[in-house]
Amino acid sequence: MASDFLFDDLVDELPGDAEAEPLTLVAAAGGDRLDKWLVGQLPERSRSEVQRWIEAGLVSAGSRPLRASHRIVAGTEITVIIPAAETYAAEPEPIPLDILYQDADLLVINKPAGMVVHPGAGNWHGTLVNAVLYHCPDLAGVGGARRPGIVHRLDKDTSGVILVAKNDATHRALQAQFQARTVHKTYWALVYGLLSPAQGEIVAPIGRDPRDRKRMAVAQSGGRPAATRYETIDSYRLPATGERLSWLACHPLTGRTHQIRVHLAYVKHPIVGDEVYCTRRKTAVRCPRMFLHAERISFRQPSTGEEVEFSAPLADDLRALLDALAT
């Protein structure tokens, strides 16, 4: 299946003082997708890099920004604003890491909630990247100065398993698997209400919320295709109110920003503790944070081609909540 998504929508902010270089290209022939065509025109650039430019609105025809899936028409002039090279490089910091597995090519880490994956505006220190660079100094420069080794991400308040590539070959191989949708991920979520059916699939396009650009939302028009499969693991009833909760296993089939959170809120079953997408009243659930945990990931080991799987145990604070609900 052709893919039109970024690797978990990992979009960098442009440095505030970076100068951008405009480039005009003329299509000699038509028919190709925009992102594929641009990579052919700029072979020194990766497809993920080109897709980030498109997502940021830096690729246009006339004054109209284009989507990655736009089909090229012969003779069209395409303008590309190429961001200046990043000047920021993350610094190593002695931050403890829960390393689930490592070898010469790969790190598998159980990321704690509250940790940002890579440096960015407002979070230049204390990130997963800062910690990884301390433990693996040779990672510097793998995949970019700001997010060395990172091939996918987890939200700040999401805990669980995340992959880090130790070299460029592994980084490219893992990115290719994400793009081909052959990486399979399972998240655990505690949500309000009982889903009907108890297992199913939520299919709804996702884009930026037009009322708040810091949020994502199911798009009424436009947006990017998104699908999440879910199944109910268990359900609970709050003694004081009778309110029902469901513990779900969620499998994102695409990689949109905040996808699981947005989809569950869209079907009126928001994640417990999600302060962005759960707009319902406070209940008797005393959750220490958003109940979303990246429990499992499977993929092909780039060095061997073997299918491997890694899991991260549910953090103690979330496990304690489930135990309390079960009594």
N, C-alpha and C positions, 0 to 999 in steps of 0.2 A: 504494500500500500504506500502510495506517495505521501510524504509528510510535508505539512506546511507550518510546523510549529518550531519554536525555538527550544533548545534543551532546557526544559522546565521554565521557559520564558525568562531565562537569566539575562536581563537587560541591564547594562551598565549605565550609570549616570555619566553625562559628559562633564569633564572638568569645567568649572565656572570660568576659568581664564584661558581655556583652550581655544585656539583659532581653528577654523574649519576651512578646508580647501575644496572649492566647487570644481566639479568635473562634468563635462557634457559629452555624452556618448550617443552615436546615431546607430540605430538598428539596421543592419544590412538585410536581414531576413526576419520573418515573424514566426510565431507559433510557440516559442519556449516560454516557460514561466519566468517571471522577472528575476527571482533569486538565482535560478539556474543560469540564466543568460548573463547576469552580472558576474558570476564566478568565472564564466567563460571569457568575459572581457577583462577581468582582473584576476588572472590565475594565481597571483601572489597572495590573494585574500581568501580566507576560508568561507564556506557557505554560512556558518554560524555568525561570522562577523558581518557579512552582507545582510543577513536577516536582522541583526540588531540595528543596522542603519535603517532598514525599511520600517521596523517597528517604531523607531524614534522619529519617523516622518522625514528622513533625510534623503529619500529618493522620490523624485517627482517627474511628471511630464507636464510641461507648462507650469502652472502653479498648483497642480493637483497631486498630493501625495499618493503613492501607489502602494498596493498590497503585494506581498510575496507571491501570491497566486495569480497576479495580473499577467495576462498573455501579451507578449510583445507583438507589435504590429510593425512591419517593415517601414523604414523611413522615420519612425518616431525618434524624437530627441529626448533622451533621458538625462536628467540632471542628478548628480550624486554629490552630496556634501560629505566629504570624507573627514571624520573627526581627526584632530591632531593626535599624535601619539601620546599615550599616557605618560605623565612624568612622575606620577606617584608610585612608589614601590612599598609594599607592606613590609613591616619590620618584624623579626622574630620576637615572641614574647613567651616567657616560661609559664604557660597556662597548662594545667593538667588535662590530659585527654584519655577517654575511655576507648582504647584501641581494641576492636574486636578481631582484627586480622591484619597482617601485613606480610608482604614479600618484596622482592626487588622492584616490582612494578606498581604496586597497589597498596593503598591504605583503606581499611573499612573502619569507620568510627561511629560510635554511639554519641551523637551530638546532644548535649543537654538543652533543655528549654531555656530561653533567655539569651542564647548566644547567636549573634549574627554570623552568617557564613563567611562573607567577604567584606573588606572595608568599603565604605561608601559614605555619602553625606551623613554626618552626625554619628558615624560609627567607624572611626579610623583606627581604633585600638580595641583589643579584647575580643577579636573575632576568631572564628575557626582557622582562618588563613594565618593569622598571627601565631596561633598555637602550633599549627602544623609546620610552619617554617622553623620554629624552634626545635621541634623533634626531628625534622628532615630538612636540613639546610640546603640540600641539593635540589629541592623543589623550586627554588627561585627561578622565575622565568618560564616555567612549564605552563603554557596556555595563557600567559599574560601576566603583567606586573602586579595587577591589583588582586587577581584571584588565581594565583598559581595552583595548578593541580585540580581545580574545581571543575567538574563536568555537569553537576546538577546542584540544586540547592534545596534547603528546607527553610520555611519561614522562621523568624526569630523565636517564636514561642512554640514551635513544633519540635519535639524531641525525636530521636531515633537514628536509624542507620543512614549513613551518607558515604559516598565513594570519593576518594582522592587519588588522582593519577600521579605517579612518581616520575614519569618521563613523557616526552612528547608523543612517542609512538602509542603508548597506552592511552594518553589523553585523546588522541585522534580516534583510536579504535572504540573507546567507550562513547565518545560523542556520536560516532556513526551508529552505534547500537541504539542510543536514545532516539536518534533521528529516524531510524527504521522501526521504532516502536517494538523492539525485541527485548527491552529491559522491562521486567515486571515488578511492580511495587505493591505492597500491601500496607495500608494505614489502619490503625485502630482509632475509632472516634466514639465518644459518648454524646448522644444527641437527645433532644427533647422529643417525646412522643414515640408512637409505634409506627413504623413504616409499613405501608400496604401497597404492594406485596412485601413480604418480609425480605425478599431478595429481588433485585432488579437492576435496571440501568437508568441513569439520569443523562439525557442527551439535551444539551442546551448551549448555544454559543455564548462565549464570554468575551467581554471587552471592558474598557475603562468606563467607570460610572460617570456619566456626563455631569452629574451633580457634585461629584467629589473625585478628582483625578487620582487621589491616593488609594481609592477603593476600586475593586473590580465588581462587575455585575453581569447578570444574564442580559445579553443585548437584544433589544427588540428589532433592531436592524443592524446589519453588519456583524461585527464580532467575529471571533474565530471558533471553528467547530470544537466542541468539547464533550467528552463522554466519561462518565464515572460509573463503574459497576459496584454494587454493594450487596452485602448479605448480613443478616442479623445474627450475631453470636449469642446474645442473651438480652433479657429485658428486666426492668426493675420497676417497683412501685414505691413512691415516697409515702411513708406511713402518715405523715402529718397532713398531706394535701391530696393523696391519691394520684398525683401526677405520675405519668409513665415516662420512663427513659429507655433508650435502646443503645446497646453496645454493638457497633458495626465494624465489619471489616470492609474497607473501601479500596477499590483497585482503579486508579486513574488510567484510562486508556489513552488520554492525551496529556499534555504537560502545561496547562495554562496556569498563570499566576493565581494563587489562592483557589484553585479549581474545586477541591473537595469542600472547602468552606463555603464558597459561593453556591455550589450545586445543592448542598444540604439546606442552606438557608432558603434557597429558591423553592424547594418542595416543602417548606414550613417545618423543617426539622433541624434547626441550627445546632451547632456544636456547643455543648456546655462550656462556659467560660470564655467564649469567643467575643471579645469586647467590640470587635469591628462589625461583624455580621449577625450577631445575635442581639436583636433590638427588643426582644420580649422582656417582660417584667422579671425582676429578681425572684428566685424561688428558694426553696429550702436546701438546694444543692450547694454545698460549700466546696467548690472546686478551686484548688490553689492556682490554677491557670487554665488555659485552653486545653481541652482534652482531645488532643490530636497527636498521634505517635506513629512515626514511620517504623513499622514493625519488621518488615521483611523486604529484601530486594534479591532478584535473581538475574543473571546475565551470563554471557560467555566470557570466560577468562581470556583476555587478549593474548597472553603468551602461549596458551595451550589449546584454546578453542573449546575447552571443557565448560559445560553448563554448571555454574556454581550458585549457591544461595547463602545469604547471611541474614541473621535476624538480631534484633536488639531487644532485650527484655524491657517490659514496661517499667517506667521509672517508679520509684517507691511511692511518690506522692499520689500518682494516679492509681497504682495498685491498691493503696490504702483506701481510696475512695470507692473503688469497686467492691472491696471486701466489706466495707461498711454498708454499702447498698444491698449486698447479698444477705445480710443478717436480718 
